[in-house]
């Protein structure tokens, strides 16, 4: 008789319902592939009446999540309630009982990863979180298994479908940010309160999870330089296109000279690069390893079915480990002896796109160039646009690499000049060299 593995699902929202539907649809297939029958014992949610589009036996439904964790018939706990407080306590209870946990909770891992990784290790239990980054894209598994023989040097990723959808429409349809955001909310691609997405925090959570996995050190949210896409001007998207770039909200994680930098911001990506072609709600992650070189992972980064697919894959792995008595076959986090230190924000080096509003008079650009030069910033190219806003004209320049601190200090000087009509617009440039 085939062995059964009991599942306790905490959270019956969009992803939870997708997991249940996926298990119902492909339960027999999973049994053939794993040799195990994955059986839902309990589902906990505060709202037991809402229609999820999937039928379950009412006897498995409960509002008591803690009771699900403690239930002896539940072998694997699947945490899909989100948030960082209740979810954390339930995870710790599961680990204390020696039960593996599968989660999609990137915020919890980013903000309390040290605690939950340590609790899983202390109790010899699995913690699996493929669905926390990139929806259905198997990026965590790639880092932990497929690329384990590589020293990772860089990760660049489009990790938020809402932002990518907004930027794609702004470029293709020449629409303003506020209009596209409003339409994305109406279509369900953006939340009613979109700050987590458009201010870059969702991407930063995912960047922290990836950085810890790839570089073997704890990374805190405070270590991440975060800028979002709120209020990006369609004018800059058009200018970037003229210069051969697309603007993408990018997570950049790279090691240089023994230091690790982790940043999230709108970035000019060369139109010839693969990441520039990723449109709409899709995500993509480029990982560079010292042995394999460049690899790319692409797919739907969110949504009921893609995220459920990742959760179910982790459930299958946890079930195999239980059946084979090999918990923590692949630890959830490994600290490396030579893990890089975190690079200070001012020490990061990058190129910049700058759009200045300068008074149309002789010598104005020369004054700006002198300030940049004093801070060690050299100009790669300059374009003066013929459009005019009163007595001011836009001047677009691309710079060579310089330290972030130097850019900050130079722009502080430039933006208070009488000849400057508005704060300088700036975006980083990623050349992938």
N, C-alpha and C positions, 0 to 999 in steps of 0.2 A: 504494500500500500504506500502511495506517495506521501511523504512527510509534509505536514502543513506548517506554515509559518504565519503566526497571527500578527496583524497590523492594527495599530491604534493611530488614527488620523486626528490631529488637533487642528481644527479650522476647516470649515466646509464652505469656503468662499469660492472664488473663481478657480484658483489652482487646485484646491481640495476637491472640488467637483470634477475637475479635469482628470485628477489622479484616479478617482473612483471610476469614472467613465473609461479611462484607459485600461484599468485592471479588469473591468468587465468585458471590454472588447477583446483584449489580448491575453486574458488569464490562461487559456489553454496553451497559447504559444509560449508564454513565460514558463509554464510548467514543463513543457518539452525542453526548453533551453536550459532551465536551471535544475530540473529534477525535483522541484519543490512546488507546492501549491500555496500561493500567496492569498491569504484569506483575511478579509476585513472583519475584525472583531468589534471595534468600537469607532465611532466618529463623534467628536465633541465640537459643539458650536453653540454660541449663545442664542442664535436664531435657528430654530428647528422647523419653522413653518414655510420659509421662503422656497419657491420652486427653483431648483438648480438645473433643471433639464436632465436629471438623472434619477432613476429610481433606486432606493435602497430599502432594506428591511427596517421598519421603524424601531425594532428592538435594539438595533446597534447604535441608535442616536442618543446622545446625552449632552447635558450642559456642563457636566463635571469633568473638566480636562484632567485634573489631578487624579481622579479615579481611573481614567483611561490609562495613565502612566503606571499606576499601581496594579492594574488588572493582571493577574498571573497568566491569562490567556494571550496577552499582548506581548509579542516577542520584539517587535520593532516599533519605535515611536516616530511618527512622521509629523514634524512641527511645521504648520503652515498658517499660524495665526498672525505672524508678523509682530512688529513692535520689539522693544528691547527689555522690558521688565518681566511681564508674566511669562513670555516665551523663555527667557533665560532661566527663571526659577523652575519651569517645567523640564527644561533640558537637564538642569543639574539633578533634578529628582530622578530622571530616567537614567542618567549615568550612575548615580548612587545605587540604583537597582541593577546595574550591570547591563542595561539595555542600550543597543545602538540607536542613534538618532539620525534621521534624514531631515534636512531642512533646506528651505529656499531663502533664509533670512540673512541677506547681506548686511543690513544695518546692525544686527546683533553681532555678527562676526567681525564687522569693522570696528565697533565700539566696545565690545566685550570679548573679543576673540581670545585673548590671553586666558581669561577665566574658563571659557568653555573648552578650549584645547587642553588645558591642564586637567580639568575634571574628567574629560574623556580618557586621557592617558592614565590618570590615577586609578580609574575604575576598569581599565582594560576594555573600553567600549569603543565602537566605531562612531565617528562623526563624519557624515557624508553630506556635501553641500554643492553638488554640481549645478543645481538650479539657481544658486545665489548670484551667478554671473553669466550673462549671455543667454538666458532662457534655455533653448534647446541645443545651443552650441556646446560641445563637450570640451571646453577649454580647461576646466579644472583637472579632468582626467588626463588631458594631454600633458599638462605641466607635471602632474604627480607620477604619471606612468610612462607615456610615450616619449617624453623629453627628459626623463630622469637622468640620462647619461650625458646631458648637456649642461654647461654653465650658461645660464640665460644672461644675455647682455642687454636686451631691450624688449619691451612690450608696448605697442601702440594700439589703442582700441577705440572704436566707436561703440559705446556701451549703453547708450540710451536712445531707444527708438523714437520717443516723443521729440527729442531735440533734433534727431536726424530727419524726421518727417517735416518738422517746421523749416529747417534750413534748406531741405530739398525743394519744398514748395516755394519758398521765398526766391530761390534762384531760378527755378524753371518758369514761374509765373509772374516774377517781378512784383511780388506782393509785400506789403509791410508786415513787420513782426506781429503787431497786435492783432491784425486781421487773421493771419494764419493761426495764431494761438487760439483765438476765439473759435475758429472753424474746427481746429483739432479737438477742442473741448466738446463741441457739438457732436463730432464724429466718434467720440470715445477714445481718441488717441492721446488725449491729455486729461489730467485730473482737473476737477473743479478748482482745487487749490494746487497749482502746478509748480510751486516753488522748489520742491524736492528735485524735480526733473530739470527745470529751466535754469536753476541757479547752480547746477552741477553737483549737488550733494549725492544724488543717486549714483552718478558716475564715480564720484570719489569713494563711496562705500565699496564699489566693485573694484576700484583700483587698489584699495587697501588689501582686499582679499587676494587679488592676483599677486601683488608685491610680496606678501608674506609667503605665499606658496612658491614663487619663483626664486626669491632671494634669501629665504631661510632666516628671516629676522622679523621681529614684531614691528609693525608699522602702525602708528596712531593717526587718527584723523587730523590732528594738529600738525602732522608731518607733511600734509598734502596742501599744495598751493591750488586753491579752487576758484575758478571764475566760470560763470554760466553764460547763457546766450541771451539773457533778458535784454530786450531793447536793441538788439543788433540792427543796424541800418542796412536796408536793402542796397543802398548806395555802395557800401563796402563790399557786399557780395558781388555786385557788378564790377567794381574796380578790380577785385581779386581775380575774377574771371578774365578780364582783359589782360592781366599779368600772367595768366596761365595757372591759376590756383582755384581751389574750392575751399570754402570755410566749413570745417567740421568741428563739432565738439569732441575733443580727443583726450583720452587718458594716455599720458606718456610716463612710462616707468623705465628708467635706464640706469645702468651702472657705469661709471667712468672714474678711473683713478681711485678705486676703492671706496667710492661714495655713491649713494643711491639717491636719485631724485624722483619724486612722485608728484605729478602735477596734472590738473584738469583745467582745460580752457578751450575757447574757440581758437582753432589753429588753421593757418593757410597750408593746405596740402596740395602738392603738384597734381594737376589734372591727369597726368600720365601714371600716377601711382594707383595701385589697386584700391586702396582705401577711399580714394576720391570718387570711385565709381559706385560706392555703396550708398544706395538711395532709400528714401521712404523710411519705414519702421525697422529696416534690417540693421543688424549689428555685424561687426567684423573685428577680429583681433589678429594683429600680426605679431608673431613671437620670433625673436632672433636668438639662436643658440650657437655656441662656438663650434659645434660639430655639424649640426644639421643645416645651419644657415637660416634663411628666412622661411617661415611657414605661415599660412593664413587660414583662419577659421571663420566661417561665414554662416549666417542663418538668422532666423527670427529670434530676437533677443528678449521677447516677452510674450504674454498671451497665455490663454488657458492650455492649449494643447502642447506648444513647444516646451513650456515650463514643466507641465505634467510629465512629458517624455523624460526630461532630465531627472525628475523626482523618482519615477518608476525605475529608471536605470540604477539609481542609487539604492533603492529598495532591493532590487535583485542582487546587487553586490553584497549588501548587508546580510541578506538571507543566505547567500552562498557561504559567507564567512561564518555565520552561526552554525550552519549545517556541517561545515568542515572543521569547526572548532578552531578557526584561525582569525579571531577578532584582531583588529588593528594590523591586518596583513600589510596594509599601506597606511601609516599613521596620518592623522588629519593635519599635522603640522610638525615639521622637523627644523630645529634650530641648527644652522650651519656654523662651524667654528670660525670660518673666515667671512662671515656675512658682512656686507658693506655698512659703513656708517651712513646716517642720514645727512644729505647735503643741505646746508643752509640755503634759504630762498635766495638771498642776494648773490650767492656764489654760482647759481645756475647760469649756464651760458646758452644763448639762443639768438636767432635772427628775429627781426621785427618788421612788420608792416606798420607804418605810421601815416595817418592822414591828419594834416595840419590845416587849420583855417588861418591863412595869412593875409595881412593887408596888402593889397596890390600896389606896392611901391618899391622903388629901387632899394636893394640892400637887405630886404627883409629875410630872404632865404639865407644869405650869407651870415646873418646874425644867428640864425638857428643852427647852421652848420658849425659855427664856432663853438657853440655850447655843446653840441654833440661831440665835437672833437676833443674838447677839454675833458670829457668823461670817457675818452677812449673808444668812442663809437664812430665807425666809419660807414659812409653811405655807399651802397651798391648801385642804386639807380634812383632817379627822381622823375616823376611825371606831374606836370602842372595841368590841371583840368581847366577848360575854358568856361565852365559854369561859374556863376557868381552869386554870392549871397551878400547883397549890399556892397560894401567896399572890400569884402574878403573873397578870396578864391581858395579852393581846396588844392593842396599840394600833397601828393602821395609819394612816399619814399620807402624803399626796402633797404635794410641795413645789413652789414656783415655781423658776425657773431660778437656779442659782448655780454658782460655780466648783467644779470637782472637788476642788481643794485645800481649799476651805472645808468641803466635806462630810467629807473625810477627817479634818481637824482636829477638827470638831465631834463626829464619831462616836468618835474617840479619847477625847474627854472624857466622852461619854455612857456608853460601855460600861464604864467603871470606876466608875460610881456604885454605891453600895450598893443603891439602889432598883431597879437594872436586873438582871434575872435571867438574861439571856443576851445574847450578842453580837447587835447589831442586824442584821437582814436588810435588804439594800438592793438595789434594781434601778433601772437607768436607765429613763426614760420617753421615748419618741420620739413627738412629736405630729405631725410632718410638716407643720408650719406654714411 
